[in-house]
Amino acid sequence: MHKLLKQHTVEDLNAAARKAKNGRVATRILMIRDIASGMSRGNVCAQYGASTATVSLCVRRYNAGGLSGLEDKPRTGARCKLHTEQQAAFRERVLKQPDIEKDALVRWRLCDVQKVLAEEFQALYRSEQGVSRLLKSLGIVRLTTRPSHPKKNAQETEDFKKNSPAC
């Protein structure tokens, strides 16, 4: 069991917990505060629903890095399933409107983009959320205009608007 090195007062730890934007970080700070104020580690574990290993890890991280040591470490996440050249080709493909004859679509939906990724780029994305993250990373926003019928006649629409009685 590691001994807690008192680097901050209990009041400082309270203030830091209130200012923390992440709830997990605030909980870790409160654990350290309670240990610093004399509470046993067993009681801290019971109060916060944490294991003794978790409390010990918080103490080690606090001793090593202070309050910044209690922050979450950056996570790498899964790598993109498309390499750089494929990403550029995929971006071009999605930025073009879908071909009605080839794709049988008027506009892109996430499920349609997911199929294009699987069929044309051999990249299997299991969820639409993953496809959405990929589009966001490529700078593509999913906002689309309302689709129009491919056989729409613009002149007829204007004539109808001119000759219709006002509501």
N, C-alpha and C positions, 0 to 999 in steps of 0.2 A: 504494500500500500504506500503510495507516494504522499508525502507531507505537502500540504498546501502552503505555498509561499505567498504571504500577504503582500500584494502589490497595490491594492486599492482598499479604501474604507468601505464599510457596508453601505454608507450613503452614496458613495460613488457607484457602487455596483447596482444599487436601486435605480439611480439616474440612468445608468447605461442600459439597464433592462427596459426601462420605459422608452428610451430613444431607439432601441433596436427595431429594425423594420421587419426582421424575420422572427417568427414565433419560436422556432427551434433555437435560435441564437439567444433569445431572451430567456428561454427555459434554462439553457446552459449557464447563463450569467446568474440566474436565480439560484441554481444549484450551488454555484461557487459562493454566492452570498450566504446561503444557509450554512455551508461548511465553515466559512470564515467566521460566522457568528457563534459557532460552537455546537451546532447540531451534528449528531452522529451520522455517519454515512448510511447506515441502515435506515434511519428515519428519512434521510433525503431520498433514498431509493424508493421507499414506500410512498412518500409524499408526491413524487413526480412520476411514479410508475416506471422507473428506469432500473436497469440491472446494475449490480455493483461494478461490472466491467465498464458500463457506460459512464458512471460517475467517476471512476478512476481515469478513464480516457479524458474526460472534461478537465480533471485536475491536472493531468500531465500536459494537456494542450494549453491550459491557462498558465501553468508554471513556465512553459517554454516560450509562449508568445504573448502573454497578457490577454487583454480583451480581444485583440485581433486574432489570437490563436483559437478563439471559440467560434469564429466565423466559419461558414461552410467552405470547404475546399472546392475549387472549380472542377466540374465534371466534364469529361471529354465527350461522352455519348457515342453513339454508333457512327461510323463513317458513312459518308454519302455513297449510295450504291452506283452513282454515275461518276466516271472520271471527267476531267475538265473538258475534253473535246465533246463527250456525250452531253454534258450539261449545256454547252453552247448550242449543239444541234437540237436538244430537247427544248431549250428556250425559244429558238427560232420556230420550231414546230408548234409550240403552244401559242406564241404571239400571233401566228397566222390564224385567221379564223378557220374553223373546221370546214372541210369540203363536204358539201351536202351529199354528193353522189358517193364519194369514197367512205366518209365517216358516218353518214346518215345522221348528222347532228347539225343543229343551228348554232349552238353555242357550247362552250366547254363546261362540263360539270366535273367535280372531283373524281367521281367514279369513271368518267370517260377518260380523264387524264391518267388515271390509274391503269386503265386498259392499254392506253398508248405506251405507257412506261413498260408494261409487261410484254406487249407484242412487238414493239419496234426497238426497244432498248434493252430488253431482257433484264429489267430491274423490277423485282417483285416487292411492292410496297403493300403490306397487309392491311393498312388502315388509311382512311381518307385523311386523317390527321397528319400522318407522315407525308402524304402528298402535299398537303397544305403547307407544311414546314418547308418542304423542298421548293415549292413555288415562292414562298416568302424569301428564302435564302437567295433565290435567283432574281429577286426584285420584281416579281410578278404579283400584282394585286388581283384578287378574284372578283372584284366588282365588274359587272358587265352591264351593257345596255340591254334594254328589253329587246328580245329578238323580233325581227319582222319576217313575215312570210316571204319565201323566195320569189313568189309570183306576184308580189304586190306591185301595183301600178301607181306610181307617185302622182301622175297627172289626175287620175280618177279621184285620189284622196283629196287633192287640192280643190278640185271641182266640187266635191261633196261638201267640203268645209265652207266654200263660198256660197253655195246654194242652200245650205241648211239654215233653218230658222234658229235664232239665238235662244238659248235656254233661259 
